[in-house]
């Protein structure tokens, strides 16, 4: 008796120009690359929680500070759709979202502390330049230039972030902590790119190893999935660093509520400053109350009024 035939792929035959190393439709016939699809949710998770952190500070979902996080969510959504279906138009959407998300970060970097006319000029150059490339990319179906430009944009983000950190942060220990976090984010991205290349160029070897190992441990060798996870962490770390550097220090949300790996670094920097500030305020209030109480006992009218003026001046 012949073995029953495998169910047909739910989304039909592949039309995308690129197909990564994960075997198609081996977990379910509803999803082409199951683990690559699942790992794409890391982008959505980090982006969503980035917006929720800001939302707790009564800032609009669509405030400018949230644009990079929306971009990260977009990458996750389109990556999920692409790896689920392996269609040409979903591949283009996935690659387009990578450039647009990076563009949101570049706008945040290149409009920081700039005059309004320079902000408009830089934002226009970034938007027009990336939009033009996306149109060209979709029309020509090329891949090498897409990859080269994306790497160049990522290098620019890393360089500009370090530059702002060096120029803005005056405390040397704080500057070193942020620099270390930037190095971590860069290292994660580079390692992810290394895994991406192994997955892309040595697929036959990886597939043989997966068959030898068997599930569930074989999923550890789904290296494109690790690319998703590591670049999600790296992207979020850069977005958190940039938000931290470009947000005024007096802002209530400055450095508060970030996720790993930014959380530990900013909690070392911010609480010390906040605790010192709170202690100072308590000292001032205590001093002011002492002056007011002491003066009130001596002269309920004149001196007390004078001490109130002192309290306002001190506090």
C-alpha positions, 0 to 999 in steps of 0.5 A: 500500500502506498504511503499517504501523501503529505498535505499540500502547503496551505499557501501554495508553492513558494514564489519568494526569491529567497528561501532560508534553510529551515525545511518548509511545512514540516511542522504544520502545512499552515506555516512554511517555516515554523521556527522562523515564523515563531522567532519573528515574534521577538520583534513584535514583543520588544516593540510592543513593550517599548511602546507600553513603557512610554504609555505608562508615562501618559505619552501618546501611542503615536508620539515621535519617541514611539516611531522606532518601536512601531518600526520594530513591530512592523519588522516582526509582522512582515517577517512573520507573514513572509516566513509563514507564506514564502511569497514574493510580495511578502518577501518584499514587504519584509525587506522594506520594513527593515529599511523603514524601521532603520529609517525611523531610528536614523531620523531620531538620531539626525534630528536630535538637538538640531534647528527646525530647518535642519531637522526637516532637511535631514528627515526629508533626505532619509525618507525620500532616500529610503523610499526611493530605494524600496521602490527600486528594490521591489521593481528590480528584485535584487538582493545584494544591494538591499543587504549592503545598504541595510548593513551600511545603515546599521553601521551608521546608527551604531557610529552616530549613537556612540558619537552622541553618547560621547558628546552628551554624557559628561559623567565618565562612568555613565558614558562607559556604561552606555558605551558598553551597552552599545558594544553589546548591541553591536556584538549581538548584531554581528554575531547574528549576521555571522549565523545568518551567513552560516544558515544561508551558505551551508544549508545542506550541512545544517540540514544533514545535522538536523536530520541526525540530531532529530527534534526537538534539539534540531531546532537549535540549528535553525540559525535564521531563527537565532538571527531574528532573536539576536537582532530583535535584542540588538535593535531594541537595545539601540532604540533604548540607548537612543531614547535615553540619550535624546530624552531630557534628564528631567523627564519622569520616564528618563531611564525608567522601565526599560527591558533587558539588556538596557534595564540593568545599565540604566537602573545603575545610572538613573536611580543614583541621580534620582536618589540624590535629587530626592535626598536633596529635596527632602533636606531642603523641605526639612530645613524650610520647615525648621525655619518656619516652625522656629520663627512661628514660635517667636513671632506668629506674624512677622517672622513666620511670614518671613520664614515662609518666604525663605521656605519658598526660596529654599524649596 
